[in-house]
Amino acid sequence: MKLRSLFISLLLITLPVSAEVQTEESVIKETTTAVLVQLNENRDRLKNEPGYIKQLVNALIIPHFDFELMSELVLGSYWQKFEQPQQSCFASDFRNLLVERYAYILLSYDDQNISYAASKYIGNKGYKLVTQTISREGAKPLTIGYAMELKDGEWKVVDLIIDEISLLRSYSGMFQSWIHTQGRDYFIDNFSECEL
């Protein structure tokens, strides 16, 4: 009997504990809180050292975005026409573009109130939208929507919707028009900083 109890105890100790999947709302709220703590503690450094905000973004924000899927979505049918090195290069530079835009929004935050709407399903791909509203003194509140997809047990951002304008949709029209009129090679050579 003791041997059986010992075996069961050992089995329970060695079995992996299944981590609870974070909700899409908690991912956004916890990430925003972590970023705001850094903003409040290091505001001068963030304004004076562009490299420091990249460190902050790389550590706290990038893990919650699916930049490869975002890159594929923004280029639409053109994505498959690029070779793998071109896809990787574009995804890296597109990530940098979005991170710069998002970092600029974060740096403009100055102790305003942030509220959240209940998340809701959008579209037909199972995405959920988490919306935060940032109050601004003397200006219309800023809304940031995060379209999110559950991938491998984690919620990842696949689009940013700022004041009801999808960044992917905005860039998609611009990029695809550029590719259509100038060609794929011209587009990737002029958009990307990679050596191909």
Secondary structure, DSSP 8 states (H G I E B T S, - for coil): -HHHHHHHHHHHHHS--------HHHHHHHHHHHHHHHHHHHHHHHHH-HHHHHHHHHHHTGGGB-HHHHHHHHHGGGGGGS-HHHHHHHHHHHHHHHHHHHHHHHHT--S--EEEEEEEEETTTTEEEEEEEEEETTEEEEEEEEEEEEETTEEEEEEEEETTEEHHHHHHHHHHHHHHHH-HHHHHHHH--S--
